[in-house]
């Protein structure tokens, strides 16, 4: 089968393409797994984090990709829940133990044995992949493959972030960064809570225009001040400066949700500008997001189908995965990147 393989890590540039085309054997499903014929796979900023060493795969080479929509091809002898030809989604959560304290509490995203699709095991930048049947997701009808792919990570992690924000139905939400996750959160908020207002902070004028088109009450640069204090801010950037800027936008008791694998080291000097009275006092809170649960994915897919959410997507053939990653890193284009495989 065709696949794009990561053999070594480094900083992605125009002159260095990290993924190599490879011809690999079609994987065989284990006893509780299914074999999925991959139709499309979304391209996520987490793949950049893997390539550039911020969340390193435990071994190389590896096939990246964790926003997979495909079709069930084969079963392990104990796999249950699907029929041949069923359309399924595969997300970042590939496996959790189901027995630890965190899993028992419903926090399988915090499981010490958590395994991630496309990092700890091969993912969807390939024609076929395997996944435990219990961690595959039935895909609602009405969601085309390419538009459904970003929902599995950008959408699900955005939904988890929104839940953690604990915002009221007429609340004021800030979004720092406006990529694949941000534009889905904005649409979801407008569907769930029409009286709520969303304020967007990002560097790109094209993304700010896009946010306004989707119904943002206001859009400005990262360092600008919103016209009113916010109940919550969700930060999806890889940098520190937006965190400091977001904290001063919060009302007393407001909450900042940081939705990032790691923060880059390049602008750590911004932390020196953190002032207690301006940024933290008055019981402002900071909460981080770690991974997703199956509940996050499945609840969000159902909501997306009900709301008719349609991500803005640009499709690439599998062989152009490096180009899609580079376009994502430049982050000037609105919407999500998706690889078309079958």
Secondary structure, 3 states (H helix, E strand, C coil): CEEEEECCCCCCECCECCEEEEECCCCCCCCCEEEEEEEEEEECHHHHHHHCCCCCCCCCCEECCCCEEEEEEEECCCCCCCCCCCEEEECCEEECCCCCHHHHCCCHHHCCCCEEECCCECCCCECEEEEEHHHEEECCCCCCHHHHHHHHCHHHHHHHHHHHHCCCCCCEEEEECCCHHHHHHHHHHHHHCCCCEEEEECCCHHHHHHHHHCCCCEEECCCCCCCCCEEEEEECCCCCHHHHHHHCCEEEEEEEEECCCCCCCCCHHHHHHCCHHHHHCCCCEEEECCCCCHHHHHHHHHHHHHHCCCCCEEEEEHHHHHHHHHHHHHCCCCCEEEEECC
